[in-house]
Amino acid sequence: MERHPSYQALSPLLQKYPRSAGCFFQTYNDVVYAQRWTDVEVVDLGTCQRGAIKGRKRGDAETVLHVVPCTLAETVSFAWLKAAFELLSNPPEIFLAITSQDASIVYYKISLGIVKPPV
């Protein structure tokens, strides 16, 4: 992991939150190298004990998205999600990136409050 090009940008949060380092590293690399987001920043979610990712999808210069990584084995509570929203300044939605040991990632869109699905 230390030899990967993204390690330099991630190392402070990887060392600070070793329990969530794997899912954070995996999600960051997916967003930056596979999905090729722009204006990518890492955000410290101290209460949630992990880093998050903020950036823009390629081709969408206006919308800022937020991704909070976790593992398939973790328990995610409403309090934990509420804290993530607050620490990210209450965006309308966040993407929960659930990683597994086989390197797959599933993104779930979590909205703040009750949101009617599009028709």
N, C-alpha and C positions, 0 to 999 in steps of 0.2 A: 504494500500500500504506500509506503514512504517514497517509493521511486516513481509513482504515478504523477503526471503533470498537475493534477488538481490538488495534490496533497498540500502544497504550499498555502493555498487559499483556505483549506479546510482544517489544517492542523490545530489551530487554537481550540476549535470546538470539538474536534475528534479527541483531543487530550482531556478537555474539560468534561466531556460526557462519553466515556468509553463504552457504556452499555448500549448507547444508540449510535455508536460510530459506524458500524457496518451498514445499517440502513440509510444513514445520512450520506455516506460515501457513495453507495450504490445509486441512490436517488439523484444526487448532485450530478454524477457522471451521466446518467440517463438524460437529464434535463439539458445539460451542456453539450454533450457529444452526440447523443442519438437524436434528441428532439431539436437541438441547436437553438435554444432560447437565446435572447439578447438581454443585455443589461442585468445579468444575473448577479445577485448579492446573497450572501449568507446572513442569517438573522439568528441571534441568540435568544432562545426561548427558555430562559432560566427556570421558570416555574415548572415547565414541562420536561426539563432536564435533557434538552436536545437542541440541535440547530434546525432551522427551517430555510427554505429557499424562496427567494423573491425574484421575479423576472417577467419577461414578455415572450410570448410565443413568436416564433419566426413569422414575419409577415403581418403582425398585429402590433403596431407601434404605440397604441393607446392603452390597451388593457394590461394592468399589472396583476399577475397571478401569484398566489402564495401556495407553497407545497410544504406539508409537514410530514416527514417520514416516520414510519414505525414498522415493527416487524409483525409477522403473522401471529407470533406467540404472545405478543403484548395484549394487555387488557386496556381498552380505551374507554374512559368514562366521560359522562357529560361535563363533569368539572374540568377534566383535562382538556376537552375540546373548547370549553368556555374560556379557559386560561389562554389557549393558543390564539383564539380570536382576539382577546383583549391585548395580548402581547404584540399582535400584528396590526394593532390599531383598528380593529373591527371592520375588516374588508367584507363585502357582501357574501363572499364564499372563500373557502380554502379547499385545497385538494389534499386529501389524506393519501399518502403513498405507502401502500402496504407491501413490504418486501418479504420474500421467502428465501430459503437457503439455496434454492435452485436458480437464483438470480432473476426470477421473474418479479415484476412490479405491477400492482393493480392500483389505479388511481380512482378514488371515490370523491365526488364533488359534495362537499358539506356546506350547506347554506346557513346563514345566520337567521334564525327565526323560522317561521313557516312560510314556505315559498310554493306557490302553485306551479306545477309542472307546465311546460309549454305544450300547446295543443298541436 
